[in-house]
Amino acid sequence: MAGEDGATTTTLNLKQVAICLDVHYMTAYRYVRQGRLEAERDGTQWRVPLAALEAFRSGDPASGSTDWAARLERCLLTGDEVAAWGVVDGALAAARTPQYCYVEILAAALAHIGARGEAGELDVADQYVATAVATRIVARLGARFRRPGRRRGTLVFGSPLGELHSLPVALAADLVRLEGFDVLELGANVPPTAFAAAALRTPRLVAVGIGITRGASVPAAQEAVDAVRSAAPDVPVVLGGQGAWDPAATAMTGVSSFALDGSAVASVVTAIAERRGRARPGGTAQRRSAPSRSGPSRPTSSTQSW
Ligand code: B12
């Protein structure tokens, strides 16, 4: 297609897109804001690649309405909260569950942003922009994880000193809330003493969950585990997050369960609660042995009786 200066152009502005699609300018704008039509920001303007317009016109599902994670990723990177929520809202309207939105859409989009950052395609500012929008999405979507009715006990969740990845713990906490548990969230960069104090003062405590996203956080996580163990020896400690995959995590002591991904979180916590429920009438639950692991270097999402 020829631009105003006669040169060949590979992108169109929204007015041109509206003409091509035979829709109002505002409709074309809405397609972009909803993430349905791929576009790049150029100063104050949106530019739509011709290939994206063709994909939109042909209804190609890979670039159209169903690739939620890719659409959300674009909105996260442009810092567009309204459009980002539009994608999540669209997924909910298409009968995707809140868990699906977290694990298959939001976490997938963030993982892809991380991979692109590692490949040098994005810079570190992109991660911060994406995080700011993702945090607001979690705040809005989080309400859907609250369940009325009988409570199954409380968990204390946080990330240890030096670990600044707070989003993964926030998502994990909501996934557990959906199962009828309450979660006291401490956030990120939490000192060992705060984990211990929270464990001591929380009624109906099921477990303490420590989240690490980097292998470098294993020593800090160990200090947190030790602090909880010495303050409240009977309380199970769950290690969760991507950092729990690190080989160094397999050498940690005092960890009763690992929850390595979003799909494991709820089942691991439920298994602990059920065991503790059974153990209570007969007295205090006792620690038995180290948690089971499988595979040469990676712990499985597993639980161990206490
Ligand atoms: C967003 C982000 C950031 C944000 C964090 C903001 C925040 N408030 O959380 C900022 C920009 C601050 C950041 C900083 C850094 N980051 Co960063 N970050 C990411 C990114 C893109 C997304 C993380 C995320 O939220 N994922 C989504 C969550 C939901 O998925 P998840 O982690 O798998 O969590 C699920 C399960 O693991 C489990 N779970 C998680 N936690 C817990 C806890 C418990 C108790 C339980 C039971 C379960 C559980 O349930 C979750 C729900 O499904 C990742 C990329 C990636 N692959 O994830 C990089 C990534 C984690 N960062 C990385 C790095 C290197 C850094 C920095 C060192 C440098 C940098 N790039 O800026 C610093 C370190 C800061 C520090 N000291 O901690 C690397 C880590 C590599 C490694 N293995 O060590 C990654 C993988 C990027 C990459 N590919 O290089 N980061």
Residues whose N, C-alpha, C, O or C-beta is under 5 A from the ligand:
A	BS01	B12	V103 A107 L110 A111 I113 G114 A115 E118 V124 Q127 Y128 T131 F157 G162 E163 L164 H165 S166 L167 P168 V169 L171 A172 G209 I210 G211 T213 R214 G215 V238 G240 G241 Q242 A259 L260 D261 G262 V265
